[in-house]
């Protein structure tokens, strides 16, 4: 997870760049009880999206969904 990619996503979605949400996501994915749904998992998902982005009709929206898909995790 990196702030530059987050900011680029927001610009692509025409949302004002900010870092508070990024910080909150970063904290959520760093929680100790997470075994799999971590920031590494998000990075892996984003990497796979980079390979397959050409197949998406709305790649920015797909990327946004990836950032948030495991933000709340209660095993």
C-alpha distance (Angstrom), angle and dihedral (degrees) to the residues before:
residue distance angle dihedral
X1 . . .
X2 3.75 . .
X3 3.77 133.0 .
X4 3.80 93.9 -133.4
X5 3.78 92.2 59.8
X6 3.80 90.1 45.7
X7 3.81 91.1 52.5
X8 3.83 91.5 48.1
X9 3.79 89.7 51.8
X10 3.79 91.9 52.3
X11 3.79 91.6 49.2
X12 3.81 89.7 49.6
X13 3.80 89.6 51.8
X14 3.81 90.5 46.9
X15 3.79 91.7 -117.0
X16 3.79 121.0 139.4
X17 3.81 108.9 -98.8
X18 3.79 113.0 -107.7
X19 3.78 137.1 157.2
X20 3.82 105.0 -151.9
X21 3.79 93.9 86.1
X22 3.79 90.5 46.1
X23 3.82 89.9 52.9
X24 3.80 91.0 49.4
X25 3.80 91.5 49.5
X26 3.77 90.7 47.6
X27 3.81 90.5 52.3
X28 3.79 92.4 46.7
X29 3.79 93.6 51.7
X30 3.83 90.5 47.5
X31 3.81 94.7 58.7
X32 3.80 112.1 132.7
X33 3.82 96.1 -127.5
X34 3.80 93.1 62.7
X35 3.76 114.5 104.7
X36 3.79 100.0 171.2
X37 3.81 110.8 -1.4
X38 3.80 95.8 77.4
X39 3.79 136.6 128.2
X40 3.81 87.2 -87.4
X41 3.81 88.5 59.5
X42 3.81 90.1 51.8
X43 3.81 90.7 49.4
X44 3.81 89.9 50.8
X45 3.81 91.1 49.8
X46 3.81 91.4 48.9
X47 3.78 90.6 48.5
X48 3.78 90.7 53.0
X49 3.80 89.6 48.0
X50 3.80 88.8 54.5
X51 3.80 88.6 58.0
X52 3.81 94.9 46.5
X53 3.81 102.2 30.9
X54 3.80 91.5 110.6
X55 3.82 88.8 67.1
X56 3.82 94.8 56.9
X57 3.77 121.6 92.9
X58 3.82 90.1 -155.8
X59 3.81 106.9 22.7
X60 3.81 95.8 170.9
X61 3.78 91.0 55.8
X62 3.80 90.7 48.3
X63 3.79 89.8 50.4
X64 3.80 91.1 50.4
X65 3.80 89.8 52.1
X66 3.81 90.1 51.7
X67 3.80 92.4 53.4
X68 3.79 91.4 54.0
X69 3.81 104.2 31.1
X70 3.82 95.6 100.5
X71 3.81 101.1 21.0
X72 3.80 91.2 118.1
X73 3.75 109.9 48.6
X74 3.77 123.3 170.0
X75 3.80 112.0 166.1
